[in-house]
Amino acid sequence: MSPAGTRRAVAALAGIVLGGLCFVPVFGLRHLWLPVGLVCLVTFIVAEICRRRPGLLNWRPLLVLVAGLLAIIESVLRATTLAGLPTLSSLRALGTGLTAWRLTLESTWPARPDPELLIFVPLLALVACVLTVELLDRAPPLVALLPALGVVGVSQLYVAAEGLTAVLIAIGFGLLVIAVLIPDHFEYRRLTPWATTAAVTLAAIVCGFVVSTIDPHGRTPYSLQRVQSATAPASRQASPLDELARRLSPDARDKVVFRYQTSEPVDRWRLVALDSFDGVNWTTDHPLLRMGAQLAPGPEVRVNTMPRRALIRPDEALDGPWLPGQLLPETVGNATDPQVEPIGSTLVVPERPDYYNLTWAEPEIDANYLTRAGVDSTAPGGLNDMGPIPPEIADRNPLAGKRATMETAIALEKYFRDRYKLADDSGTPPTGYSWPRLKEFLDKPGTVGSSEQFAAAYVTLARQNSIPARLVVGFRAPAKPDAAGWYTVTNKDAYAWPEVAVAGVGWWPLDPAVGAKTGSSDSSGSTASITEQARKSVPKIQEIQDPETTPPPGDETDAANSGDFQLPLATVFAGSAVLLLLWLLGVPLLKQMRALRRRRRVGSAAVVGAWAEARDRLRAHGIPVTAGMTVRDLAHAARDLPDTGPGIATIAHAVDHALWSGGPTTPDVAGQAWTGVHAVRRALRSRPWLDRFQAALELRTLLPGPRQK
């Protein structure tokens, strides 16, 4: 293989490596670089062997495929081999790669680096390698990069790159394109066109980076996961909300649900969050995803968080697929195929484990921050439509028209605490949360209600006042552990509460029922103690002052805090488009107009114009032009372009007659000179399209050069 051919092969395969590494947000760099890099390396080795032995060329696709599969088995499926040799289990595991892409979409990211998930990335790289090796010999060099671009395209369907990552990917591929397109006999004297192209490309990349980083809408990058994950298998059973009354019945209330140990006290344990209400039932339709390696807090959480962990042992009363969890779960250990609903933080398992380790993140805020915070009206499900609301409920105005803030959300909580009572533990609490039951509950001050009625009524009135809220079912945490350090949760701790979406913090639990004391209410820094401190500082509803402007929801908070300056994106895009059009269309047009101006000259000036036009045409194609150069000197400099020789010779005869013969320069002499120019242009049209494209956009010849006319 020639040096240029080797360079193109390395560049094209490096593009596949780069495309494979674009899956880093899904699996992490540590688990991707070896299988993807090894596949590309063995592809290069096999391709080199086949080039040295022409008899193997017809077998090259099959040899690359077999070598690549062996590389995948050794790097990803090593556990299925016997003494390093593939087995039947290895072949079955390779077959899972056909569905691994779907399983990965049904997982949180970064996904667990299990072979049945990870394997589709090196398989995709292998297919791209087979196509690339064949295209290098059968198509123009640039076409050989298409498989690598395909790998990048697939990775962007999983999670689109943004910001600096997108810029680095673009720069990497720009360098690979240059490496592939550099001619076989590249001369450094022709570096200027490449430098101009690189400068324009870099400017475009920088503009893209600026636009991506100042996007005022804070939009989440596109991900196919939001489309595909809806098909993730989910074992939905009876809602924990419907089970509350049974758990609190006298016969079941003392049954143990689970035990746990934790270094820091917790307020409560959640089972499920419900945000859709049709007037009868509370449900949720957010899809479940397989738990990945670690679930990071979403972009809505912009405050600092602290890590927490607990060891949980489920007991007989924990029926159904749900696992007790926390608001921002990160990992679930010792559970088989755990699933999570990231929006509601619901944990589900197909088979209940004997124990599991849970880690989660907890926001670090104080009561002052909570009281002054706005609400996040963009939180998924927080303001879901509740259908036709009965007039008796719709006409209620407990907040007196105050704007939606956390201060008014806590004031609404105090409204319930002051007017209604939570049922005690002496008997079975009242049940029902349909519109008729909520109307009955809200009609009379002093009405005794269950936690589910308090939570449902709070959410409905909060949403009527533009406060994003949802209903959560779970358990209150016990106040104290036993002598061995275990906290015991029983059915009598079953409980429902509302959560409000706080801007920059995420969802935050509230307790609208007096007496709903949780295990860590007195623990400094716990959510319950922070809420209690905030509750004491919130004045009566009539005394609450509306903020000067409505607190911006969600991601807009950061934009509001960053100042009033907003870069006009439309102007940026329009300016970039105009500059690009000026370069692509303006440069060739200016050259054409210059040629027409030179052609319209008369006498010897027309001949000199023809000489200048031919010189500029050749200069655009990389021929060196110096001061004092004659036409014949130019012909010698352009000897690498032999087809231009006759045209230059014709121009030379016309120049000799016009400048040195002493006679008049007739129109025939001028026509002879421009005939030579046309011959030079025809000869240059036979050059490769890339050279002609560069020459057409060459800016240097529009600037004054040596003896420019």
matplotlib code that plots the C-alpha trace (Angstrom):
import matplotlib.pyplot as plt

x = [0.0, 1.3, 1.9, -1.2, -3.3, -2.1, -2.9, -6.4, -7.0, -5.8, -7.9, -11.1, -10.7, -9.8, -13.2, -14.9, -13.0, -14.1, -17.7, -17.6, -16.3, -19.4, -21.2, -19.2, -22.2, -24.1, -21.4, -18.4, -14.9, -13.4, -15.6, -15.6, -12.1, -10.7, -13.4, -13.9, -10.2, -9.4, -11.9, -10.4, -6.9, -7.5, -9.4, -6.3, -4.0, -6.2, -6.5, -2.8, -2.3, -4.8, -3.0, 0.3, -1.3, -3.6, -5.1, -6.9, -8.6, -11.8, -12.0, -11.2, -14.7, -15.1, -11.7, -12.3, -15.7, -14.2, -11.2, -13.5, -15.9, -12.9, -11.7, -15.2, -15.3, -11.9, -12.6, -16.3, -17.3, -14.2, -16.3, -18.0, -14.7, -12.8, -9.1, -9.5, -11.3, -14.9, -17.6, -21.3, -22.1, -19.9, -21.9, -25.2, -23.9, -23.0, -26.6, -27.8, -26.1, -29.1, -31.3, -28.7, -29.4, -33.0, -32.1, -29.7, -32.4, -34.5, -31.8, -30.7, -27.3, -24.5, -25.8, -24.3, -21.4, -22.9, -21.9, -25.6, -25.9, -22.4, -21.8, -23.8, -21.3, -18.3, -20.6, -21.7, -18.0, -17.2, -19.9, -18.5, -15.0, -16.0, -17.7, -14.8, -12.1, -14.1, -15.0, -11.3, -10.6, -13.8, -14.9, -13.5, -11.6, -14.2, -16.9, -14.8, -15.7, -19.4, -19.5, -17.7, -20.3, -23.0, -21.6, -21.6, -25.1, -26.3, -24.6, -26.3, -29.7, -28.9, -27.7, -26.8, -23.5, -23.5, -21.2, -17.5, -18.0, -19.7, -16.9, -14.2, -16.1, -16.4, -12.7, -11.7, -13.7, -12.4, -8.9, -9.8, -11.4, -8.2, -6.1, -8.2, -8.4, -4.8, -3.5, -1.0, 1.7, 0.9, 3.2, 3.5, 3.5, -0.2, -0.9, -2.7, -6.0, -6.0, -5.3, -8.2, -10.6, -9.4, -10.0, -13.5, -14.3, -12.9, -15.0, -18.1, -17.3, -16.8, -20.1, -21.8, -20.2, -21.3, -24.8, -25.0, -23.7, -26.0, -29.2, -31.6, -34.2, -31.9, -33.3, -32.3, -30.4, -32.4, -32.3, -34.0, -34.4, -37.4, -39.2, -38.0, -38.1, -41.9, -41.7, -39.7, -41.4, -43.2, -44.9, -47.7, -49.9, -52.4, -51.4, -49.9, -52.4, -55.3, -53.5, -53.2, -56.6, -55.7, -52.3, -53.9, -56.6, -56.4, -55.6, -52.6, -51.2, -48.6, -47.1, -43.4, -42.9, -39.1, -36.2, -33.2, -30.0, -28.6, -26.0, -28.2, -31.9, -34.4, -37.9, -39.8, -39.6, -41.4, -43.0, -44.6, -45.3, -48.6, -49.3, -52.4, -55.9, -59.1, -61.5, -61.5, -58.0, -54.4, -52.0, -48.7, -47.7, -44.0, -42.0, -39.7, -36.1, -33.6, -31.3, -27.9, -24.5, -25.5, -28.4, -27.3, -29.7, -31.5, -30.8, -33.6, -31.4, -28.8, -28.0, -25.3, -26.2, -24.9, -24.5, -26.6, -26.8, -28.9, -29.2, -32.8, -34.2, -37.8, -40.2, -43.4, -45.7, -43.9, -45.9, -45.9, -42.9, -42.1, -39.0, -38.9, -36.6, -35.7, -36.3, -32.9, -31.8, -28.3, -27.6, -29.5, -27.1, -27.9, -31.2, -31.8, -32.6, -33.9, -35.9, -36.5, -39.0, -36.6, -39.3, -41.1, -38.0, -40.1, -38.0, -39.3, -37.8, -39.1, -38.1, -37.9, -34.3, -33.5, -31.7, -30.4, -28.1, -29.5, -27.5, -29.1, -28.4, -30.0, -30.2, -28.2, -30.5, -31.7, -35.1, -34.3, -33.5, -36.7, -38.9, -37.5, -37.4, -39.8, -41.7, -40.7, -43.8, -41.9, -41.6, -43.0, -46.5, -46.6, -49.4, -51.2, -54.7, -57.3, -60.3, -63.6, -63.2, -66.5, -67.5, -67.5, -63.7, -62.9, -64.4, -62.1, -59.4, -57.3, -54.3, -56.3, -54.8, -51.2, -48.5, -47.1, -44.0, -42.7, -43.9, -47.5, -47.1, -46.2, -49.0, -51.4, -50.0, -50.7, -54.2, -54.9, -53.2, -55.4, -58.7, -58.6, -57.6, -55.6, -57.4, -55.7, -54.6, -57.5, -59.5, -59.6, -59.2, -61.7, -60.9, -61.5, -60.0, -62.5, -64.1, -67.1, -65.0, -62.6, -65.6, -67.0, -63.6, -63.1, -66.6, -66.5, -63.6, -62.5, -63.2, -61.2, -59.4, -56.8, -53.4, -54.4, -57.3, -55.0, -52.5, -55.0, -56.9, -53.6, -52.4, -55.8, -55.8, -52.1, -52.5, -55.5, -53.1, -50.4, -48.2, -46.8, -47.5, -48.0, -49.1, -46.6, -47.3, -44.8, -44.0, -43.1, -39.7, -39.7, -38.3, -35.7, -33.8, -33.7, -30.7, -29.0, -29.4, -32.3, -35.3, -38.5, -41.2, -44.7, -48.0, -49.1, -46.4, -48.0, -48.7, -49.4, -48.1, -47.8, -44.6, -44.0, -41.5, -39.0, -36.9, -33.3, -34.0, -36.4, -39.4, -39.8, -42.2, -44.8, -47.1, -50.5, -51.8, -51.1, -49.6, -47.8, -44.6, -41.8, -38.8, -36.3, -38.5, -36.2, -33.0, -31.1, -30.8, -33.4, -36.2, -38.8, -36.8, -36.0, -39.7, -40.7, -38.4, -39.7, -43.2, -42.6, -41.2, -44.1, -46.7, -50.4, -51.6, -52.9, -49.5, -47.5, -46.1, -46.0, -42.5, -41.9, -41.7, -42.9, -40.1, -38.8, -39.5, -36.9, -33.8, -34.8, -33.7, -30.0, -30.7, -32.5, -29.6, -27.0, -28.1, -30.3, -28.0, -29.3, -27.4, -29.7, -29.5, -31.3, -28.6, -25.8, -27.3, -28.2, -24.7, -23.0, -25.2, -24.4, -20.7, -20.9, -22.9, -20.5, -17.6, -19.3, -21.0, -19.2, -15.6, -16.4, -18.6, -15.9, -13.4, -15.9, -16.5, -12.7, -12.3, -15.0, -13.4, -10.1, -11.7, -13.3, -9.9, -8.6, -5.2, -2.2, -4.2, -6.4, -3.4, -1.9, -5.3, -5.3, -1.8, -2.9, -6.0, -4.1, -1.5, -4.3, -6.0, -2.8, -1.9, -5.3, -4.3, -1.1, 1.4, 3.9, 3.9, 6.8, 7.5, 9.2, 8.0, 7.6, 5.0, 7.5, 8.6, 5.0, 4.9, 8.0, 6.4, 3.2, 5.1, 3.2, 0.1, 1.2, -2.3, -2.0, 1.2, -0.4, -2.7, 0.2, 2.3, -0.6, -0.6, 3.2, 3.0, 0.3, 2.3, 5.5, 3.6, 1.8, 4.8, 7.9, 7.0, 6.5, 3.4, -0.2, -2.1, -5.0, -8.2, -7.0, -3.9, -6.1, -8.4, -5.5, -4.4, -7.9, -8.1, -5.0, -6.8, -9.8, -7.4, -5.8, -9.3, -10.3, -7.1, -7.8, -11.3, -9.7, -8.2, -9.8, -13.0, -11.4, -8.6, -11.1, -13.3, -10.4, -9.3, -12.8, -12.9, -9.3, -9.2, -5.5, -5.9, -8.4, -5.8, -3.0, -0.2, 3.0, 2.3, -1.5, -3.4]
y = [0.0, 3.5, 5.9, 7.9, 4.8, 3.8, 7.3, 7.2, 3.8, 4.9, 8.1, 6.2, 3.6, 6.4, 7.9, 4.7, 4.7, 8.3, 7.3, 4.4, 6.7, 9.0, 6.3, 7.3, 9.1, 5.7, 3.3, 5.3, 5.5, 2.8, 0.1, 1.3, 2.1, -1.4, -3.3, -0.5, 0.1, -3.6, -4.1, -1.3, -2.5, -6.1, -4.7, -2.7, -5.7, -8.0, -5.3, -5.0, -8.7, -8.9, -6.1, -7.9, -11.2, -10.3, -13.8, -13.0, -9.8, -11.6, -13.1, -9.8, -8.9, -12.4, -12.3, -8.9, -10.0, -13.2, -11.3, -8.6, -11.1, -12.8, -9.4, -8.7, -12.1, -11.6, -8.1, -8.2, -11.8, -13.2, -14.9, -17.1, -18.5, -21.7, -21.1, -18.0, -20.0, -19.1, -21.5, -22.0, -19.5, -17.0, -17.4, -17.0, -13.9, -12.4, -13.0, -10.8, -7.9, -7.8, -6.7, -5.0, -1.6, -1.8, -3.0, -0.1, 2.4, 0.9, 1.6, 4.7, 6.1, 5.4, 1.9, -1.1, -2.4, -5.8, -7.7, -8.1, -4.3, -3.2, -5.6, -3.7, -0.9, -2.9, -4.9, -1.6, -0.6, -3.9, -3.4, 0.0, -1.4, -3.9, -1.2, 1.2, -1.3, -2.0, 1.6, 2.6, 0.6, 1.1, 4.7, 8.2, 8.7, 10.9, 8.2, 5.9, 8.2, 7.6, 4.4, 6.3, 9.1, 6.5, 5.3, 8.9, 9.3, 6.3, 7.5, 10.9, 9.2, 7.8, 11.1, 14.2, 15.7, 19.4, 22.2, 21.4, 17.7, 18.5, 20.9, 18.3, 15.7, 18.2, 19.1, 15.5, 14.7, 17.8, 16.6, 13.2, 14.7, 16.6, 13.5, 11.6, 14.3, 15.4, 14.4, 11.6, 14.0, 17.0, 20.0, 22.3, 25.3, 24.6, 24.9, 28.2, 26.7, 24.2, 26.9, 29.0, 26.0, 25.1, 28.7, 28.9, 25.5, 26.5, 29.7, 27.7, 25.3, 28.2, 29.8, 26.5, 26.2, 29.7, 29.0, 25.7, 27.3, 30.4, 28.6, 30.6, 27.8, 25.3, 22.5, 19.0, 17.3, 15.0, 11.3, 8.3, 7.0, 9.3, 7.5, 3.9, 3.6, 3.5, -0.1, -1.1, -4.1, -3.0, -5.2, -2.9, -4.2, -2.7, 0.9, 1.3, 4.2, 1.6, -0.5, 2.2, 1.4, -2.3, -1.7, 0.6, -1.8, -3.2, -6.7, -5.7, -2.5, -4.3, -6.4, -5.6, -4.2, -3.8, -2.9, -0.7, 0.7, 4.1, 6.4, 9.4, 9.5, 9.8, 11.3, 8.9, 6.1, 6.3, 3.6, 5.5, 9.0, 9.6, 12.7, 12.0, 12.3, 11.5, 12.4, 8.8, 7.4, 8.6, 7.1, 7.8, 7.0, 7.6, 4.7, 2.4, 2.1, -0.6, 0.8, 1.6, 1.8, 5.0, 7.4, 11.0, 13.8, 15.4, 18.8, 20.3, 19.8, 22.6, 22.8, 20.8, 17.4, 15.1, 11.3, 9.0, 5.2, 2.6, -1.2, -2.4, -5.8, -6.4, -8.4, -10.3, -7.3, -5.7, -7.1, -6.1, -5.2, -1.9, -1.3, 1.4, 4.2, 7.8, 10.9, 10.9, 7.3, 6.6, 2.9, -0.2, -3.1, -6.8, -6.6, -8.5, -6.3, -3.3, -0.8, 2.9, 5.5, 8.5, 11.2, 9.7, 7.9, 4.7, 1.4, -1.9, -5.4, -8.6, -10.6, -9.2, -9.5, -10.6, -7.3, -4.5, -1.5, 1.9, 5.0, 8.4, 12.1, 14.7, 18.4, 20.7, 23.7, 25.6, 27.0, 30.4, 29.0, 27.0, 29.9, 32.2, 29.7, 29.7, 26.7, 24.8, 24.8, 22.8, 19.7, 16.7, 15.9, 18.7, 20.6, 17.7, 18.4, 17.0, 17.1, 18.8, 20.1, 20.3, 23.9, 23.5, 22.8, 25.0, 28.1, 27.7, 30.3, 29.6, 31.6, 34.7, 34.9, 35.0, 34.0, 30.5, 30.4, 28.0, 30.5, 30.2, 26.4, 26.3, 28.7, 26.3, 23.5, 25.6, 26.2, 22.4, 22.1, 24.9, 23.6, 19.8, 16.9, 13.7, 10.5, 8.9, 5.3, 4.1, 2.7, 2.4, 5.8, 7.2, 6.3, 7.6, 10.4, 10.9, 14.3, 13.5, 12.4, 15.4, 17.7, 16.2, 16.4, 20.1, 21.3, 21.4, 22.8, 20.3, 17.3, 14.2, 12.8, 10.2, 11.1, 10.1, 12.7, 15.4, 14.7, 14.5, 17.6, 19.5, 18.6, 19.6, 23.0, 23.5, 22.9, 25.2, 27.9, 27.0, 25.2, 22.0, 19.2, 15.4, 12.7, 10.2, 7.0, 5.4, 5.1, 7.4, 6.6, 5.4, 7.8, 5.5, 2.3, -0.9, -1.9, -3.4, -0.2, -1.4, 0.8, -1.2, 0.0, -1.6, -1.1, 1.5, 3.8, 3.7, 7.2, 9.6, 13.1, 15.8, 17.0, 20.4, 21.0, 23.6, 25.6, 24.4, 21.8, 19.3, 17.8, 18.6, 16.8, 18.6, 17.5, 19.2, 17.1, 18.1, 15.1, 13.8, 13.7, 11.7, 9.9, 12.7, 15.7, 16.8, 16.0, 19.2, 19.4, 16.8, 17.7, 17.6, 19.9, 22.3, 22.4, 23.0, 26.0, 27.4, 26.8, 29.0, 31.8, 32.0, 34.6, 34.4, 34.3, 37.9, 39.1, 37.3, 39.8, 38.8, 39.0, 41.8, 39.3, 35.8, 33.4, 31.8, 28.1, 25.4, 26.1, 29.7, 30.6, 30.4, 32.6, 35.1, 35.2, 35.6, 39.1, 40.8, 40.3, 37.9, 37.2, 37.5, 34.0, 34.9, 37.6, 35.0, 32.5, 35.1, 36.6, 33.2, 32.2, 35.5, 35.0, 31.5, 32.5, 35.4, 32.9, 30.1, 32.4, 35.7, 34.6, 32.7, 35.6, 38.2, 36.2, 36.0, 39.7, 40.4, 38.2, 40.1, 43.4, 42.2, 40.9, 44.2, 46.0, 47.0, 46.9, 45.7, 46.1, 43.2, 41.0, 41.9, 41.2, 37.7, 37.1, 38.1, 36.0, 32.8, 33.6, 33.9, 30.7, 28.7, 30.5, 29.4, 25.8, 26.1, 27.1, 29.5, 33.0, 35.5, 39.1, 39.4, 36.0, 35.8, 33.8, 31.1, 31.1, 30.4, 27.6, 26.0, 26.4, 24.7, 21.7, 19.5, 20.5, 19.5, 20.0, 23.8, 24.1, 24.8, 27.4, 29.2, 29.0, 30.8, 33.5, 33.8, 34.5, 37.2, 38.9, 38.9, 40.6, 43.1, 44.2, 43.6, 43.7, 47.5, 47.1, 47.9, 45.3, 44.4, 42.7, 39.5, 39.5, 40.2, 37.4, 35.1, 35.8, 35.1, 31.9, 30.8, 31.6, 29.5, 26.6, 26.9, 26.8, 23.7, 22.0, 22.8, 21.4, 17.9, 18.2, 16.4, 18.0, 18.8, 20.8, 22.7, 23.3, 24.7, 26.9, 28.3, 29.4, 30.6, 34.1, 34.8, 35.6, 38.3, 40.2, 42.2, 39.9, 40.2, 42.8, 42.2, 43.8]
z = [0.0, -0.8, 2.0, 0.9, 0.9, 4.4, 5.6, 4.2, 5.8, 9.2, 9.0, 8.0, 10.7, 13.2, 12.3, 13.4, 16.7, 17.2, 16.3, 18.8, 21.5, 21.0, 23.0, 26.1, 27.7, 27.5, 28.7, 29.9, 28.3, 30.3, 28.9, 25.2, 24.1, 24.1, 22.1, 19.6, 19.2, 18.9, 16.2, 14.1, 14.8, 13.6, 10.6, 9.6, 10.1, 8.0, 5.2, 5.1, 4.8, 2.0, 0.1, 0.4, -0.8, -3.7, -3.7, -0.5, -1.7, -2.7, 0.8, 2.6, 3.8, 5.3, 6.9, 8.4, 9.8, 11.4, 12.9, 14.2, 15.8, 17.5, 18.8, 20.2, 21.9, 23.5, 24.7, 25.6, 25.9, 27.6, 30.3, 27.6, 26.3, 27.3, 27.6, 25.4, 22.7, 21.6, 22.6, 21.7, 24.5, 22.8, 19.6, 21.5, 23.2, 19.8, 18.8, 21.6, 19.9, 17.5, 20.4, 22.6, 21.1, 22.3, 25.8, 26.1, 25.2, 28.0, 30.6, 32.5, 31.5, 32.1, 31.5, 33.3, 31.1, 30.8, 27.7, 26.6, 26.5, 25.5, 22.6, 20.0, 19.9, 18.7, 16.4, 14.8, 14.5, 12.9, 10.2, 9.6, 9.3, 6.7, 4.6, 5.0, 3.8, 0.7, -0.1, 0.2, -3.0, -4.8, -4.3, -3.9, -0.7, 1.0, 0.6, 2.8, 5.8, 5.4, 7.6, 10.4, 10.0, 10.2, 13.6, 14.8, 13.6, 15.5, 18.7, 18.4, 18.2, 21.7, 23.1, 21.1, 21.9, 22.9, 23.8, 23.9, 23.3, 20.0, 19.0, 19.7, 17.6, 14.8, 14.9, 15.0, 11.9, 10.2, 10.7, 9.4, 6.3, 5.6, 6.1, 3.6, 1.0, 0.9, -2.6, -3.0, -4.0, -1.8, -2.1, 0.8, -1.5, -1.9, 1.8, 1.5, 0.2, 3.0, 5.6, 4.2, 4.3, 7.9, 9.0, 7.7, 9.2, 12.5, 12.5, 11.8, 14.6, 17.0, 16.0, 16.6, 20.0, 21.0, 19.9, 21.7, 25.0, 25.0, 24.1, 26.2, 26.3, 28.0, 25.9, 26.7, 23.8, 21.7, 22.7, 21.1, 24.6, 25.1, 22.2, 22.6, 26.4, 26.4, 25.3, 28.3, 30.1, 33.3, 35.8, 36.9, 39.7, 42.0, 42.9, 46.4, 46.8, 46.7, 49.2, 51.9, 53.6, 53.7, 55.3, 57.9, 58.9, 62.4, 61.2, 59.1, 60.7, 62.8, 60.0, 59.2, 55.7, 55.8, 58.0, 57.2, 58.5, 57.6, 59.0, 58.7, 59.7, 56.8, 56.8, 54.7, 52.1, 48.8, 46.7, 43.8, 42.6, 40.9, 38.7, 36.5, 37.9, 36.0, 38.8, 40.2, 40.1, 40.5, 38.0, 36.2, 32.7, 32.8, 31.5, 33.5, 32.6, 33.6, 36.3, 34.8, 36.5, 38.3, 38.0, 38.3, 39.4, 36.5, 35.1, 37.2, 40.3, 40.3, 44.0, 45.7, 46.9, 49.6, 49.2, 51.4, 51.6, 53.4, 53.7, 53.4, 54.2, 52.7, 54.8, 54.2, 54.1, 51.2, 48.4, 44.7, 42.6, 44.3, 46.5, 49.1, 47.8, 48.0, 45.9, 44.0, 43.8, 42.3, 42.6, 43.7, 44.7, 45.2, 43.2, 40.0, 37.0, 39.0, 37.1, 37.8, 36.7, 36.8, 37.0, 40.0, 41.4, 41.6, 42.0, 40.7, 40.6, 39.0, 42.1, 45.6, 47.0, 50.5, 50.9, 48.8, 49.1, 48.1, 47.5, 46.7, 46.6, 48.9, 48.1, 50.4, 51.1, 54.1, 55.1, 53.8, 50.3, 50.3, 51.3, 48.6, 45.8, 42.9, 41.6, 38.4, 36.2, 33.6, 35.9, 34.1, 35.4, 37.8, 36.2, 34.4, 33.5, 35.9, 33.6, 34.6, 38.2, 40.2, 40.7, 44.5, 44.3, 41.3, 43.1, 46.1, 46.4, 49.5, 48.2, 47.4, 43.9, 45.1, 42.6, 42.6, 44.7, 47.4, 50.0, 48.7, 48.4, 52.1, 52.9, 51.2, 53.3, 56.5, 55.1, 55.3, 58.7, 60.2, 58.8, 58.7, 61.0, 60.2, 61.2, 64.3, 64.6, 66.7, 63.7, 60.0, 58.4, 55.9, 52.3, 48.8, 46.8, 43.9, 43.3, 45.4, 48.3, 48.0, 47.9, 51.0, 52.7, 51.8, 52.5, 56.3, 58.4, 61.0, 58.8, 59.6, 56.6, 55.7, 54.4, 50.9, 51.1, 52.4, 49.6, 46.8, 48.0, 48.3, 44.8, 43.2, 44.9, 44.2, 40.5, 40.4, 41.6, 39.1, 41.7, 40.2, 42.5, 42.6, 45.0, 46.5, 48.4, 50.8, 54.5, 57.3, 58.9, 62.5, 65.1, 66.6, 65.7, 67.8, 69.9, 66.8, 64.8, 62.6, 61.9, 61.5, 59.2, 59.6, 57.7, 60.2, 58.8, 55.3, 54.3, 51.3, 50.9, 48.2, 46.5, 44.9, 42.1, 43.4, 40.9, 41.0, 43.7, 42.1, 43.9, 47.6, 50.1, 52.2, 54.9, 54.8, 57.7, 61.3, 63.2, 60.1, 62.0, 60.4, 62.0, 61.3, 61.9, 64.7, 62.9, 61.8, 58.0, 57.2, 54.7, 57.4, 59.7, 56.9, 55.9, 59.5, 59.8, 56.5, 57.7, 60.8, 58.7, 56.2, 57.1, 56.7, 53.1, 53.2, 54.3, 51.6, 49.1, 45.4, 43.9, 41.5, 38.7, 38.4, 39.6, 36.4, 36.2, 35.9, 33.8, 33.3, 36.8, 35.8, 32.7, 34.9, 37.3, 34.6, 33.6, 31.0, 28.1, 25.4, 22.3, 19.3, 17.9, 14.7, 14.0, 14.6, 12.3, 9.6, 9.8, 9.5, 6.6, 4.8, 5.2, 4.0, 0.9, 0.2, 0.2, -1.8, -4.4, -4.1, -4.8, -8.0, -9.1, -8.5, -10.5, -13.4, -13.3, -13.2, -16.3, -18.1, -17.2, -18.5, -21.7, -22.5, -22.7, -26.1, -27.7, -25.8, -22.5, -23.6, -24.2, -20.8, -19.3, -20.9, -19.5, -16.0, -16.2, -17.2, -14.5, -11.8, -13.0, -12.6, -9.4, -7.9, -8.8, -6.8, -9.4, -7.9, -9.4, -8.7, -9.6, -13.0, -14.2, -18.0, -19.8, -20.6, -17.0, -16.1, -18.6, -17.0, -13.5, -14.8, -16.2, -13.8, -15.7, -19.2, -20.8, -20.1, -22.3, -25.7, -24.2, -22.5, -25.7, -27.6, -24.9, -25.2, -29.0, -28.4, -25.6, -27.8, -30.7, -28.4, -26.3, -28.4, -32.1, -32.2, -34.4, -33.4, -31.4, -33.5, -32.2, -33.8, -31.5, -28.5, -29.6, -30.0, -26.4, -25.0, -27.1, -25.1, -21.9, -22.9, -23.7, -20.3, -18.6, -20.6, -19.5, -15.9, -16.1, -16.4, -13.0, -10.0, -8.7, -5.3, -6.9, -9.1, -6.0, -4.1, -7.0, -7.4, -3.8, -3.6, -2.1, -2.7, -6.5, -5.7, -3.7, -5.3, -6.2, -8.2, -11.0, -10.6, -13.4]

ax = plt.figure().add_subplot(projection="3d")
ax.plot(x, y, z, "-o")
ax.set_aspect("equal")
plt.show()
